[in-house]
Amino acid sequence: MTIFKRGSVYWFHFWQDGRHVQRSTKQGNPRVARQIEAAFRTALAKGEVGITERKKAPGFKAAMQSFLEWSEQQHHQHPATFRRYQVSSAALLKHFGDQPLDRLTTDDVERFKAARAMECKTVKGKEKGSRKKTEQRIMPATVNRELACLKALFSHAIKSDLPMSNPVSRVKFLPEQNEQTRVLSFDEQVQYLAAASPMLRDIATLMLETGMRPEEVYRIQPENVNLAGGFLFNPFGKTKAARRRVPLTAAARNVLSRRMTSLETPFLFPCEIDPARPVPKVNNAHDRAVKKSAIAPFRLYDLRHTWATRAAESGIDLVTLAALLGHSKIQMVLRYAHPTQEHQTRSVERMEQFVAARQIEELSLKQGAIEGMIQ
């Protein structure tokens, strides 16, 4: 008897009359799985069940199309997830073409990873629709997102009862430099906002005043804004912590109030092409504003890091900061809050003054006790 584990359940397989038989026992206990296999073999011998032909694996293009259609429906509450898979699929389709899905091995995936890591980024050319290569290598994070997409594709195919294993599960992702220390100074903030377009300026201001994620700001709807109460509710997010009440500063209230005054769309930041949807991203506007302002490059997401750092330096405790950022774990806050060197220096100076004061206090108490004993 031959059983093997796939995920959390056991499968069995054997050959019968020259044909391969493979089934899931839907059990996580190996002893029960063997009993189910034995019962199936007996039923097969008695003619009570038949052998189903091995399900033919689709080509890579068809499998990717099916996966993206499923993702669009499955992640309709999280469109960023679907868009990430959609973007990652381009490189995967270019590399694997239309090879049969069940022929792809771990070595094939490793070759894709190595080839992509050596490629250079492309940017839009001067002519419409044209692109040109740069000298900058593709970031490890980009390759890892593509590997994650490929892994999810195979998992989807396996859940559709295709008899195969997931070759990506044995591939080690590339190391990433996730630490982000880019925090804007107040001078940089002024220059950046002055160079930003009206929509980008409002989005950036809300991020700097609330610490919200870009996608959360894009999807703000008027019914979730309570200006009188001084907060807005974010109903989106993969975790309960992400779906949270966000306090508003005066600057944030001013932006929201102005946006809601002449609102004709369901979102405060509508898509230019389809006003019934929120703006998908403002990356191009952000890049133009950074270039125009002549400050050091930074990501739009760094505005969230900037808010978190300022919040930590102002004295907000980590538990409260995690809740405000929409994190379920305090450890995640450490990736966002980056105290400046000046703040660290002031903190050490305060500690030095505290220690000196305690030393004087203890010496004074000790001296007083000695004098009391003498008297």
Number of C-alpha atoms within 10 A of each C-alpha: 10 10 18 13 16 14 11 9 15 21 23 20 16 15 9 12 7 7 12 13 18 20 17 19 21 13 16 15 13 16 10 14 23 19 13 19 22 14 12 18 17 13 13 14 12 10 10 9 12 12 13 11 10 13 10 11 17 17 16 21 19 14 19 25 14 15 21 19 13 14 21 17 12 13 13 12 13 16 15 14 15 21 16 14 22 19 14 20 22 11 14 20 14 10 15 17 12 15 14 16 22 19 12 17 14 14 13 14 20 18 13 18 20 12 12 20 18 12 15 15 14 15 11 11 11 9 7 7 7 10 13 11 13 12 9 11 14 16 17 17 16 16 21 19 17 24 25 17 25 22 18 17 24 23 19 19 23 15 9 10 14 19 19 16 16 22 19 24 14 11 15 11 17 16 9 11 9 8 10 12 16 17 23 21 10 10 9 16 18 12 16 23 19 14 19 21 16 12 16 21 19 22 27 25 18 25 24 22 22 24 26 25 20 19 19 16 22 20 20 22 20 18 10 13 21 16 17 7 9 14 18 21 16 20 15 17 15 9 11 12 17 21 16 19 17 19 17 20 13 10 15 21 21 15 15 21 15 12 16 16 8 9 13 11 17 16 22 24 23 22 16 11 8 10 15 13 16 21 20 17 14 15 12 10 17 22 16 15 22 22 14 14 19 13 15 10 12 14 13 19 16 20 26 25 28 25 22 30 24 20 21 18 17 10 9 14 11 18 14 13 20 22 18 20 23 24 19 15 12 14 12 14 22 13 14 23 23 22 18 15 9 9 14 13 12 12 13 12 12 12 12 12 12 11 12 12 12 12 12 11 12 12 12 12 12 12 11 12 11 11 10 9 7 7 5
